[in-house]
Amino acid sequence: MWVQIPPSALTLQWQGFLFNCKDEFSAVRLIQMSKRKINWKRGIFIILLIILFFMVMGLNSSLAEYFQLTSQRSQMKERIENLQATQQALETQIAYADSGKAVEEWARTYQHYVQPSDQAIIPLSPEEATPQIQYVETPTPSAVENWQIWWTLFFGD
C-alpha cells in the first residue's frame, strides 16, 4: 500500500531525519540496505539456478552418451561372439580337411581311387542289349456336331 504524504505535513525535523541526515541508521538508508540485501540474495539465487541448469544439461548429455555407448558395447559383444563361433567352425573344418580321413573320403568319392585290398567293380552294360522304345499313341478326340452337344445337354446320354 502506498501513502503519499504532502510536503507541508513534514516539519523540518522530519525532513532532515528522512532525507538529509548523514546518520548511518536513517530510515532511508535502512530501506536501501534491505533492498540491496534482497537484490543480492535474489542475484545469488538466480546465478545458482543458472549453474544448476547447466549442470543438469551436462548430466543429460552425459547420460545420453552413456546409453549410446552401452548399446554399442552390447552390439560389439554380440558381433564378437558371432565371429568367434565362425572362427571355431572354420578351424574345425580346417582340422578335418587336414586329416587322413578327409583325404581318403575325397579320393574314394570324387577320384574313384581304390586301395590295394579293395576289389574294384566296374559295371558294364551288355553290348547286345539295346533299349526298346515303346510309343504310346495319344488318343485324339472325335469330332462332335453341335446338335449332338445340345442333345446330350438337354436329354443326357
C-alpha beads as a LAMMPS data file, in Angstrom:
LAMMPS data file: protein, C-alpha beads

157 atoms
156 bonds

1 atom types
1 bond types

-500.0 500.0 xlo xhi
-500.0 500.0 ylo yhi
-500.0 500.0 zlo zhi

Masses

1 110.0

Atoms # bond

1 1 1 0.000 0.000 0.000
2 1 1 1.321 3.435 -0.967
3 1 1 0.619 6.508 1.119
4 1 1 1.621 9.898 -0.172
5 1 1 2.486 12.464 2.456
6 1 1 2.214 16.081 1.319
7 1 1 5.386 18.133 1.807
8 1 1 3.590 20.559 4.081
9 1 1 2.908 17.789 6.563
10 1 1 6.578 17.205 7.146
11 1 1 8.287 19.504 9.516
12 1 1 11.901 20.429 9.127
13 1 1 12.876 17.967 11.796
14 1 1 11.314 15.002 9.972
15 1 1 12.610 16.121 6.591
16 1 1 16.141 16.275 7.914
17 1 1 15.803 12.870 9.521
18 1 1 14.377 11.113 6.469
19 1 1 16.179 12.807 3.582
20 1 1 19.197 14.877 4.552
21 1 1 20.511 13.106 7.592
22 1 1 24.065 11.767 7.360
23 1 1 23.499 9.254 10.104
24 1 1 24.041 5.599 9.050
25 1 1 20.885 4.429 10.716
26 1 1 18.467 6.698 8.947
27 1 1 15.273 5.157 7.660
28 1 1 16.129 5.759 4.011
29 1 1 19.491 4.088 4.385
30 1 1 17.936 1.106 6.138
31 1 1 15.430 0.717 3.322
32 1 1 18.199 0.957 0.712
33 1 1 20.329 -1.605 2.545
34 1 1 17.415 -4.007 2.892
35 1 1 16.725 -3.633 -0.836
36 1 1 20.360 -4.358 -1.628
37 1 1 20.323 -7.466 0.540
38 1 1 17.240 -8.708 -1.190
39 1 1 18.772 -7.971 -4.583
40 1 1 21.994 -9.756 -3.634
41 1 1 20.054 -12.746 -2.385
42 1 1 17.954 -12.775 -5.496
43 1 1 21.044 -12.427 -7.710
44 1 1 22.847 -15.235 -5.942
45 1 1 19.735 -17.411 -6.257
46 1 1 19.467 -16.702 -9.995
47 1 1 23.163 -17.444 -10.511
48 1 1 22.789 -20.724 -8.622
49 1 1 19.757 -21.618 -10.767
50 1 1 21.739 -20.929 -13.944
51 1 1 24.647 -23.036 -12.700
52 1 1 22.234 -25.830 -11.741
53 1 1 20.592 -25.642 -15.177
54 1 1 23.934 -26.086 -16.968
55 1 1 24.886 -28.920 -14.630
56 1 1 21.609 -30.729 -15.390
57 1 1 22.138 -30.187 -19.128
58 1 1 25.653 -31.635 -18.828
59 1 1 24.294 -34.590 -16.887
60 1 1 21.633 -35.138 -19.545
61 1 1 24.189 -35.175 -22.368
62 1 1 26.442 -37.486 -20.355
63 1 1 23.560 -39.895 -19.761
64 1 1 22.623 -39.876 -23.452
65 1 1 26.225 -40.646 -24.389
66 1 1 26.370 -43.388 -21.738
67 1 1 23.271 -45.107 -23.100
68 1 1 24.570 -44.861 -26.664
69 1 1 27.934 -46.336 -25.693
70 1 1 26.245 -49.117 -23.700
71 1 1 24.166 -50.031 -26.740
72 1 1 27.243 -50.048 -28.966
73 1 1 29.103 -52.210 -26.456
74 1 1 26.336 -54.819 -26.414
75 1 1 26.253 -54.852 -30.235
76 1 1 30.027 -55.307 -30.362
77 1 1 29.879 -58.150 -27.803
78 1 1 27.262 -59.919 -29.914
79 1 1 29.323 -59.412 -33.072
80 1 1 32.469 -60.715 -31.352
81 1 1 30.596 -63.832 -30.185
82 1 1 29.365 -64.466 -33.735
83 1 1 32.855 -64.021 -35.156
84 1 1 34.334 -66.363 -32.546
85 1 1 31.731 -69.020 -33.412
86 1 1 32.560 -68.615 -37.111
87 1 1 36.273 -68.877 -36.366
88 1 1 35.740 -72.051 -34.349
89 1 1 33.652 -73.615 -37.148
90 1 1 36.316 -72.748 -39.735
91 1 1 39.098 -74.164 -37.541
92 1 1 37.085 -77.383 -37.205
93 1 1 36.706 -77.605 -40.986
94 1 1 40.441 -76.972 -41.473
95 1 1 41.326 -79.678 -38.935
96 1 1 39.030 -82.164 -40.726
97 1 1 40.423 -81.218 -44.167
98 1 1 43.992 -81.873 -42.909
99 1 1 43.080 -85.287 -41.526
100 1 1 43.701 -88.533 -43.402
101 1 1 40.038 -89.469 -43.252
102 1 1 39.025 -86.419 -45.327
103 1 1 41.720 -87.176 -47.917
104 1 1 40.574 -90.803 -48.166
105 1 1 36.923 -89.742 -48.489
106 1 1 37.807 -87.280 -51.245
107 1 1 39.908 -89.867 -53.126
108 1 1 37.229 -92.564 -52.976
109 1 1 34.241 -90.305 -53.667
110 1 1 35.466 -87.866 -56.265
111 1 1 38.517 -89.517 -57.835
112 1 1 37.264 -93.120 -57.613
113 1 1 40.559 -94.395 -56.214
114 1 1 40.741 -97.812 -54.558
115 1 1 43.106 -99.277 -52.034
116 1 1 45.188 -102.335 -52.886
117 1 1 42.954 -104.593 -50.767
118 1 1 39.737 -103.371 -52.425
119 1 1 38.086 -105.042 -55.386
120 1 1 37.100 -102.527 -57.991
121 1 1 33.746 -103.223 -59.560
122 1 1 33.061 -101.513 -62.808
123 1 1 29.536 -102.090 -64.071
124 1 1 29.417 -102.704 -67.823
125 1 1 26.322 -102.723 -69.893
126 1 1 25.841 -105.713 -72.181
127 1 1 26.757 -104.913 -75.731
128 1 1 23.818 -106.764 -77.198
129 1 1 21.197 -105.158 -75.128
130 1 1 19.656 -102.113 -76.659
131 1 1 16.734 -100.457 -75.042
132 1 1 13.418 -100.762 -76.839
133 1 1 11.369 -97.621 -77.043
134 1 1 7.662 -98.198 -76.770
135 1 1 5.487 -95.498 -78.107
136 1 1 2.039 -94.933 -76.654
137 1 1 -0.491 -93.469 -79.004
138 1 1 -2.192 -90.305 -77.875
139 1 1 -5.965 -90.601 -78.200
140 1 1 -7.486 -87.992 -80.425
141 1 1 -10.961 -86.719 -79.665
142 1 1 -13.637 -87.455 -82.244
143 1 1 -15.372 -84.553 -83.892
144 1 1 -18.844 -83.975 -82.464
145 1 1 -21.524 -81.938 -84.149
146 1 1 -23.147 -79.011 -82.360
147 1 1 -26.627 -80.597 -82.369
148 1 1 -25.161 -83.677 -80.620
149 1 1 -23.701 -81.467 -77.881
150 1 1 -27.107 -79.788 -77.387
151 1 1 -28.907 -83.139 -77.450
152 1 1 -26.594 -84.504 -74.767
153 1 1 -27.012 -81.365 -72.733
154 1 1 -30.809 -81.484 -72.682
155 1 1 -31.584 -85.194 -72.777
156 1 1 -28.440 -86.825 -71.438
157 1 1 -26.781 -89.930 -72.855

Bonds

1 1 1 2
2 1 2 3
3 1 3 4
4 1 4 5
5 1 5 6
6 1 6 7
7 1 7 8
8 1 8 9
9 1 9 10
10 1 10 11
11 1 11 12
12 1 12 13
13 1 13 14
14 1 14 15
15 1 15 16
16 1 16 17
17 1 17 18
18 1 18 19
19 1 19 20
20 1 20 21
21 1 21 22
22 1 22 23
23 1 23 24
24 1 24 25
25 1 25 26
26 1 26 27
27 1 27 28
28 1 28 29
29 1 29 30
30 1 30 31
31 1 31 32
32 1 32 33
33 1 33 34
34 1 34 35
35 1 35 36
36 1 36 37
37 1 37 38
38 1 38 39
39 1 39 40
40 1 40 41
41 1 41 42
42 1 42 43
43 1 43 44
44 1 44 45
45 1 45 46
46 1 46 47
47 1 47 48
48 1 48 49
49 1 49 50
50 1 50 51
51 1 51 52
52 1 52 53
53 1 53 54
54 1 54 55
55 1 55 56
56 1 56 57
57 1 57 58
58 1 58 59
59 1 59 60
60 1 60 61
61 1 61 62
62 1 62 63
63 1 63 64
64 1 64 65
65 1 65 66
66 1 66 67
67 1 67 68
68 1 68 69
69 1 69 70
70 1 70 71
71 1 71 72
72 1 72 73
73 1 73 74
74 1 74 75
75 1 75 76
76 1 76 77
77 1 77 78
78 1 78 79
79 1 79 80
80 1 80 81
81 1 81 82
82 1 82 83
83 1 83 84
84 1 84 85
85 1 85 86
86 1 86 87
87 1 87 88
88 1 88 89
89 1 89 90
90 1 90 91
91 1 91 92
92 1 92 93
93 1 93 94
94 1 94 95
95 1 95 96
96 1 96 97
97 1 97 98
98 1 98 99
99 1 99 100
100 1 100 101
101 1 101 102
102 1 102 103
103 1 103 104
104 1 104 105
105 1 105 106
106 1 106 107
107 1 107 108
108 1 108 109
109 1 109 110
110 1 110 111
111 1 111 112
112 1 112 113
113 1 113 114
114 1 114 115
115 1 115 116
116 1 116 117
117 1 117 118
118 1 118 119
119 1 119 120
120 1 120 121
121 1 121 122
122 1 122 123
123 1 123 124
124 1 124 125
125 1 125 126
126 1 126 127
127 1 127 128
128 1 128 129
129 1 129 130
130 1 130 131
131 1 131 132
132 1 132 133
133 1 133 134
134 1 134 135
135 1 135 136
136 1 136 137
137 1 137 138
138 1 138 139
139 1 139 140
140 1 140 141
141 1 141 142
142 1 142 143
143 1 143 144
144 1 144 145
145 1 145 146
146 1 146 147
147 1 147 148
148 1 148 149
149 1 149 150
150 1 150 151
151 1 151 152
152 1 152 153
153 1 153 154
154 1 154 155
155 1 155 156
156 1 156 157
